[in-house]
Amino acid sequence: MTYASPIDISSFTELEEKHDELSECVFALDIGGSLAKLAYQTTFRYKVCLPKQLPDPHSKRKMTVCGPFDFYDYREHEYEGHKLCFIKFETRFIEACLDFIRENIIPNVVNSHQKLVGRVTGGGAFKFLSTITTKLPGITIEREDEMESLVRGCAFLLRNIPDEVFTYDKRAEPAHIFLSSCMVDTYPFLLVNIGSGVSFLKVEAGGSYSRVGGTSLGGGTFWGIGALLSGDGPSFDTLLELADQGDHRKVDMLVRDIYGGAYESLGLAGDVIASSFGLAARRPDETRRPADLIKALLIAVSNNIGQLACLYARLNNVQRILFGGFFIRGHGLTMEVCSIKH
Amino acid sequence: MTYASPIDISSFTELEEKHDELSECVFALDIGGSLAKLAYQTTFRYKVCLPKQLPDPHSKRKMTVCGPFDFYDYREHEYEGHKLCFIKFETRFIEACLDFIRENIIPNVVNSHQKLVGRVTGGGAFKFLSTITTKLPGITIEREDEMESLVRGCAFLLRNIPDEVFTYDKRAEPAHIFLSSCMVDTYPFLLVNIGSGVSFLKVEAGGSYSRVGGTSLGGGTFWGIGALLSGDGPSFDTLLELADQGDHRKVDMLVRDIYGGAYESLGLAGDVIASSFGLAARRPDETRRPADLIKALLIAVSNNIGQLACLYARLNNVQRILFGGFFIRGHGLTMEVCSIKH
């Protein structure tokens, strides 16, 4: 299991408005094909020093002097904040995830008089329902629609979290440019949700959406073929590290491998990939490292997702594309290839 | 090297019209990334028995009686026919291909007073030009544009060869339905040329065309990753045979592997592939045969080509899609997955 940075949600009034006096949501869990993503809230307390209030001449209360000098006296005020925390588990270890909830999240819920609710989405909300209710007695499990949750979460991030959405351009300095308020009015956009497989959602103004397409060539394909090619049951991140060290030109057939140079009448440069893995059978005896294969694979999968995204965006008259999901991982090569102009 | 059925072109007047008195094209060669495809013409003679001409009472010539009986006498007439023959070689053995031309084709050219021409296209027409001219002295090499040749050849097949173009529907009886004259007016159509990589061409009425897209995930990808997964430097056809014996559900993550059943609100059936190769990393210890992997790979590549073809067709307002290229091979599974409704 690994951790993502928690988000301080103390100031999000839209969350408070939905607070229910009678029930409390203690966790939210998305159980996908490969990963289960868990979100829960923690409360923290912190002290802030504020200047001493000027004495009110009409008040009969005597001010308490806390500091050593009257002219910059302060008081310590204690505040309560809330953080949204994230953990992920591999779906095949779903029981460990449920144990974590039972042992670490539920005991911290203060008001046990409320009905405690766990919201669950993703395919595992159906597949593992009986396991979940058995492992978490006393918790009411409410199923949420996966795509609906995805779109609402995305809209929440766009409105509230300035350092979550960014554009990426390898040649720019910095390559990541975070988008804050300018993204609020980004509708309509194509949301490309890259999990084990990929869904393409057209999200309209107001948060309504439709699933306009999908592909089975996603993160699970990269991880799966990558594991078969490299052996040793590598983690996803190990594969990404390998990809960074590889030379895909040992494996991919470039336009210049066929033409000797560019295919000028079609405007195809010599280093364009004509056939992913096209040299593997044609030059079987060439020495290749696993890293070379994994890099070619990452490029093939990422590029294909980017191409399909671009086609679905054009077909649906959408100008902006947002890529999300665990596959991206802030990995430069992935983002570069996804967002190449098609 | 392997052979495709020759086509009897004796009756094709459009070829005769282009016959040049001063030069003769003795072969045409398309050198792609993986395969070199050679076409050449052979002359054959055959005899046909025709009924004896009735004697012309005004003629002074005496009829020769060839048969035993006067009332059904016949004469043997000798005719000359022409066949277009095809051979392919792996591009890495291009020298063997050129040797074949020098030893088997050129010696059969009757009229050596003409200028002998070889027409060459594909990337190898550029990459291997010096090898070709060295190996075939005395032959004038003329380069032709690859996409232009492809479209002209396709138009020729549609007009002239009834048993070359067919629709495929696994559930129909027969599954192949050959299209003859009904395809003459099929413009515009999307021509999907599946070689090592894939090109998508929009072909307009009159044979004008534009390349509207491409993908690097083509036949070279299937052959390349297939060779890496199965070992032993398999031929393309060996991989296709393996694919027919495999069970992709051991490797692919289906919707029901995630949901336990269908994802009904999205209309995704339980046996839809959610993630190609999605189980390979998630269930690393499961027993899988190479055939299972190769079948999953063939489905992934074919399905992706079909999906892209459908998207490019919709974007370009084209109703008909023709799939061609060595990748197809008349292979049922490939054709079925390519043409699934996307």
Contacts between the chains, C-beta under 8 A, distances in Angstrom:
chain1	res1	chain2	res2	distance
A	32	B	258	6.8
A	33	B	253	5.1
A	33	B	257	6.7
A	33	B	258	4.3
A	33	B	274	5.9
A	33	B	275	5.7
A	33	B	278	5.7
A	33	B	282	7.4
A	34	B	275	7.7
A	34	B	278	6.9
A	34	B	281	7.6
A	34	B	282	5.9
A	90	B	282	7.5
A	91	B	282	7.2
A	92	B	282	5.8
A	92	B	283	7.4
A	122	B	258	7.4
A	123	B	255	7.4
A	123	B	258	3.2
A	123	B	259	3.8
A	123	B	260	7.1
A	123	B	263	6.9
A	124	B	258	7.1
A	126	B	259	4.9
A	126	B	260	4.9
A	126	B	261	6.7
A	127	B	258	6.8
A	127	B	259	5.9
A	127	B	260	3.5
A	128	B	260	8.0
A	145	B	265	6.1
A	146	B	263	7.9
A	147	B	265	7.8
A	147	B	266	7.0
A	195	B	275	7.7
A	196	B	253	5.7
A	196	B	258	7.4
A	196	B	274	6.2
A	196	B	275	3.7
A	196	B	278	4.6
A	197	B	253	7.5
A	197	B	273	7.7
A	197	B	274	4.4
A	197	B	275	4.3
A	197	B	276	8.0
A	197	B	278	7.1
A	211	B	266	5.8
A	213	B	342	8.0
A	215	B	304	6.9
A	215	B	307	6.7
A	216	B	252	7.1
A	216	B	273	4.3
A	216	B	274	6.3
A	216	B	275	5.6
A	216	B	276	4.4
A	216	B	278	7.8
A	216	B	300	6.7
A	216	B	303	7.0
A	217	B	276	5.5
A	217	B	300	6.1
A	217	B	304	6.0
A	218	B	275	5.6
A	218	B	278	7.8
A	219	B	275	7.5
A	220	B	253	5.6
A	220	B	274	7.8
A	220	B	275	3.2
A	220	B	276	7.3
A	220	B	277	6.5
A	220	B	278	3.1
A	220	B	279	7.9
A	220	B	281	7.3
A	220	B	282	7.4
A	221	B	275	6.2
A	221	B	276	4.7
A	221	B	277	4.9
A	221	B	278	6.8
A	221	B	300	7.0
A	223	B	277	8.0
A	223	B	278	7.8
A	223	B	280	7.6
A	223	B	281	4.2
A	224	B	251	7.1
A	224	B	275	7.5
A	224	B	276	7.5
A	224	B	277	3.1
A	224	B	278	5.7
A	224	B	279	6.8
A	224	B	280	3.3
A	224	B	281	4.9
A	224	B	282	7.7
A	225	B	225	6.7
A	225	B	277	5.0
A	225	B	280	6.8
A	226	B	281	7.3
A	227	B	280	5.5
A	227	B	281	4.2
A	227	B	284	6.4
A	228	B	229	6.0
A	228	B	277	7.4
A	228	B	280	5.4
A	228	B	293	6.8
A	229	B	228	6.1
A	229	B	229	7.6
A	233	B	281	7.4
A	233	B	284	4.9
A	236	B	281	8.0
A	251	B	224	7.1
A	252	B	216	7.2
A	253	B	33	5.1
A	253	B	34	8.0
A	253	B	196	5.7
A	253	B	197	7.5
A	253	B	220	5.6
A	255	B	123	7.4
A	257	B	33	6.6
A	257	B	123	8.0
A	258	B	32	6.8
A	258	B	33	4.2
A	258	B	122	7.4
A	258	B	123	3.1
A	258	B	124	7.1
A	258	B	127	6.8
A	258	B	196	7.4
A	259	B	123	3.8
A	259	B	126	5.0
A	259	B	127	5.9
A	260	B	123	7.2
A	260	B	126	5.0
A	260	B	127	3.5
A	260	B	128	7.9
A	261	B	126	6.8
A	263	B	123	6.9
A	263	B	146	7.9
A	265	B	145	6.1
A	265	B	147	7.8
A	266	B	147	7.0
A	266	B	211	5.8
A	273	B	197	7.7
A	273	B	216	4.3
A	274	B	33	5.9
A	274	B	196	6.2
A	274	B	197	4.4
A	274	B	216	6.3
A	274	B	220	7.7
A	275	B	33	5.7
A	275	B	34	7.7
A	275	B	195	7.7
A	275	B	196	3.7
A	275	B	197	4.2
A	275	B	216	5.6
A	275	B	218	5.6
A	275	B	219	7.5
A	275	B	220	3.2
A	275	B	221	6.2
A	275	B	224	7.5
A	276	B	197	7.9
A	276	B	216	4.4
A	276	B	217	5.6
A	276	B	218	8.0
A	276	B	220	7.3
A	276	B	221	4.7
A	276	B	224	7.5
A	277	B	220	6.4
A	277	B	221	4.9
A	277	B	223	8.0
A	277	B	224	3.1
A	277	B	225	5.0
A	277	B	228	7.4
A	278	B	33	5.7
A	278	B	34	6.9
A	278	B	196	4.6
A	278	B	197	7.0
A	278	B	216	7.8
A	278	B	218	7.8
A	278	B	220	3.1
A	278	B	221	6.8
A	278	B	223	7.8
A	278	B	224	5.7
A	279	B	220	7.9
A	279	B	224	6.8
A	280	B	223	7.6
A	280	B	224	3.3
A	280	B	225	6.8
A	280	B	227	5.5
A	280	B	228	5.4
A	281	B	34	7.6
A	281	B	220	7.3
A	281	B	223	4.2
A	281	B	224	4.9
A	281	B	226	7.3
A	281	B	227	4.1
A	281	B	233	7.4
A	281	B	236	8.0
A	282	B	33	7.4
A	282	B	34	5.9
A	282	B	90	7.6
A	282	B	91	7.2
A	282	B	92	5.8
A	282	B	220	7.5
A	282	B	224	7.7
A	283	B	92	7.4
A	284	B	227	6.4
A	284	B	233	4.9
A	293	B	228	6.8
A	300	B	216	6.7
A	300	B	217	6.1
A	300	B	221	7.0
A	303	B	216	7.0
A	304	B	215	6.9
A	304	B	217	6.0
A	304	B	304	6.5
A	307	B	213	8.0
A	307	B	215	6.7
A	307	B	308	7.3
A	308	B	307	7.3
A	308	B	308	7.3
A	308	B	311	7.3
A	311	B	308	7.3
A	311	B	311	4.3
A	311	B	312	7.2
A	311	B	315	6.5
A	312	B	311	7.2
A	314	B	315	6.0
A	315	B	311	6.5
A	315	B	314	6.0
A	315	B	315	5.9
A	342	B	213	7.9
